Amino acid sequence: MAWTPHFGTSGIRGVVPQELRPEIAWQLGLSIATVFNRKRLLLCHDNRTSSPLLAHAVASGLMAGGTDVLSGGQVITPAVSFYTNHRGLAGAVIVTGSHIPAHMSGIEVLTSDGAPVNRAKEREIEGLVTTPPEPVPWDREGSITAVTDVGSFWVAGIIQQVNVALIRKRGFRVTVDTGNGSAIPWLLNAMTELECTVVGVNTRSDPFFPGRSPNLAVGILDRTARIVKETGSDLGIAVDGDGDRAFFFDDRGQSLMGDVSGTILARIELERRGGGTIVAPINTSNVIEDVAAQFKGKVEYCRIGPPAIVAAVKRYGAIFAFEESGKVIYPEINYLSDSGLAAAHILEHLAEHEVKFSALVDELPKYYQQKRAIDCPNTLKKPVVDYALKTAKTTFSDAEVVTIDGVKIVFDDGWLLLRPSGTEPVFRCFSEARTEARARALLRLGLDWIAEAMKQQGAPASEVN
């Protein structure tokens, strides 16, 4: 059976070449050209072995659909969104596997403001791939033009958002782990422009990611954390394969979960602006509620994934958004997660207030989280959700049950979230509480519910991470 591309929580992803083949990329290009009414689009890619091949195929499809292509080459992902928005383009296409394994890749589509296309446009593109439109006549085919300033334009844009003189005066030392990915050299350049002493980790571009996985997880960043501490760095930053997600390290070499760093960045924005609305997905730690209340903020929750987050940002007029995976969004500047801008704002805050990053971490209330995933075929995801919802309402009639994305049960001392993945055949279980024992107990309860629901459907439950 032929593989059919579908948008998940962040673009279209598949195994290369078994699923995401050049001909599929060509059809996507042709479909995107049609949906965007043949307007000129930017096309960029990450540093995976398959990316130039797939990008050429997408470019060919776009031109066959009558679209003029600006080919930006290999560049950090947030730069594509920033360039699209601030250069007044109709949209962009990024060939990137982001944080997924090296043998896979993906295609993301952005609108004129640099945000991911909405679900309606995703469905339109998917439909046209299934029933491809005819290429335009030979005399109306699009052209391709190389542009070389996408990354440098982004670096210059970051510098304009902060007090450069103040940061340079402090003379920060920053450890930057680019994970052998496409953040090289752009993130390093941004820190150098701020006259930081940069300690580079995994700074040789390599599509096989020999230094570590392109996915961010605290356990695989131990070496980076050690280097932050040993070099006396004021700040550490590690990014995923295409440089949009970021995990930060404080001056003690402590690796921070995305909830913690996101909350600190939200606090900086709230303090800078005297309040405002923060958007976060439903699986976000309650620590953001505590900080928002302290700094005249309001928190609005949404589904997980960039399209849902951006839609909520626009709906609520939010000043900032983040998710626990390490994504941070500054809507006035960039609708994709921007690791470089986040690092620059932290440095600016540390310089202005003459504090260490660890001091900001220590001020946050302490919560404990647990996260697991269970293998679950896509066909069983709805039955598991239905079971969880029914059981939650029956077992905990006094608790708040939220169904924004999966099933979340909110207790006085914590919460439990059971949610089907939008990109993988797994069911995810999250828990949080004021004590580690309570968080573990809630996790166990959620895992038992998933196992029982799958058992009722005749399938075994197998934990995958």
Secondary structure, DSSP 8 states (H G I E B T S, - for coil): ------EETTEEEEETTTTS-HHHHHHHHHHHHHHTTT--EEEEE-SSTTHHHHHHHHHHHHHHTT--EEEEEE--HHHHHHHHHHTT-S-EEEE--TTS-TTEEEEEEE-TTS-B--HHHHHHHHHHHHS------GGG---EEE---HHHHHHHHHHHTS-HHHHHHHT-EEEEE-TTSTTTTHHHHHHHHTT-EEEEES-S--TT--SS-SS--GGGGHHHHHHHHHTT-SEEEEE-TTS--EEEE-TT--EE-HHHHHHHHHHHHHHHHT-EEEEEETT--THHHHHHHHTTEEEEEE-SSHHHHHHHHHHHT-SEEEETTTEEEBTTTBSS--HHHHHHHHHHHHHHHT--HHHHHHTS---EEEEEEEE--GGGHHHHHHHHHHHHHHH-TTSEEE-SSSEEEEETTEEEEEEE-SSSSEEEEEEEESSHHHHHHHHHHHHHHHHHHHHHTT---EE--
